[in-house]
């Protein structure tokens, strides 16, 4: 099979979600991704519940098609081994706080001197510079700081915890993947690699491009449950049905609204698709009463048949059985040496000529350490000494 990124060598020093999702995208499309993990413990994500048989479920969903090597970068021999790997690498991805790799003697400047073509990507909460560069944080903190968290929730509940790791994946993983690919494209012209500085909060701010218009052009703070597309508009909202299940109504265009009002027998609502304040509350209550009279699936079938933007709020069980996702193969399976047949989320990117492939299961901790060292020219005696001394 022709794989798009075949031959690309990626060293993955990251832990947890942002880096793992980013490098799995590269691995799925053929890159040789080598996870560099701490001896004994490895990626923190290996310990997170739920645990399948021995491995974490989230680890199993984030690390297919990769190899694993244990390496202690605090040991001189470990740093020497990493330097040898870096000489042959195309991409290095790390997620430490700014300055950690430099203090180890493995920062961008040092590695670029060894390999001028290397693309070095650092993913952090706030970027490599600025007053908050060394500040600790996680997804929820970044959402709040970036002005994004106020978009979730309602005036009654206040901001709520989003159900997805938006900062980690949207602001971190995806921005890193695009930044790395851009630097690789530039390298084709210049012959030189470069440093890719990814701040998850910067990424989040860029995702505000739609709702920030309210503030930047109208001086209005967008808040969940108030603005039209944040729960404030009855035509673009979520409704509880007779069976306790929920429905999404996503009407924006006027012609859909006209058709919807006719369908539910409320042509008196046609003239006021975007009410505000108390009028919006009255209209929401009216629609809620209508939807509460029948089960969710009745409404979904009725509205979809009339070509009105609507859909169910699916459970994950329902989502993975959805015929569209089944057709798009968004749930697949792999054989794992310990866990047996394990589920895997499918590829979000479909390429016609060089598609992604599930070639190998997520690696056991340090599974490929000896292979990597042998490829670097180390003999059995060296490898035994490294193991004895805690280098691997």
Number of C-alpha atoms within 10 A of each C-alpha: 9 12 16 17 16 14 11 17 22 26 23 25 19 23 19 17 18 28 27 25 21 23 31 23 23 23 28 26 24 26 23 22 26 25 29 26 24 21 18 13 12 20 20 15 19 20 16 13 12 12 14 14 10 11 20 17 21 18 23 22 18 23 23 25 24 26 25 23 23 24 26 21 22 13 16 12 17 18 18 13 19 18 18 16 19 21 16 16 21 22 25 26 24 21 22 16 18 21 14 13 17 13 10 13 16 19 16 21 15 14 22 20 11 15 20 16 22 28 27 25 24 26 27 27 29 24 20 19 11 8 8 11 16 17 12 12 11 13 21 18 14 26 24 15 13 19 17 24 20 21 25 18 19 17 12 8 10 14 18 14 13 14 6 11 17 21 28 29 22 19 27 30 26 22 24 28 21 13 18 26 15 13 21 21 13 14 16 11 8 10 12 16 22 20 17 22 19 26 25 31 27 18 25 24 19 14 17 14 10 8 18 19 14 14 11 10 8 9 10 13 16 20 24 23 22 19 17 20 19 19 19 22 24 27 25 21 19 19 23 20 21 14 12 11 16 21 22 18 19 19 20 16 11 12 11 16 22 17 17 22 16 13 14 12 11 14 14 9 15 16 12 12 20 16 19 17 10 9 13 20 14 14 20 21 14 13 15 16 15 17 20 18 13 14 17 24 16 11 19 20 14 14 19 12 9 13 12 19 18 20 19 19 16 14 10 9 8 11 15 16 14 12 11 11 13 14 10 12 14 15 15 13 14 17 13 16 11 12 15 12 12 16 14 18 13 20 19 11 11 11 12 7 10 15 16 24 17 17 14 16 22 22 21 18 22 21 13 17 20 19 12 17 18 13 10 12 9 14 12 12 8 13 17 12 12 17 14 10 12 16 21 25
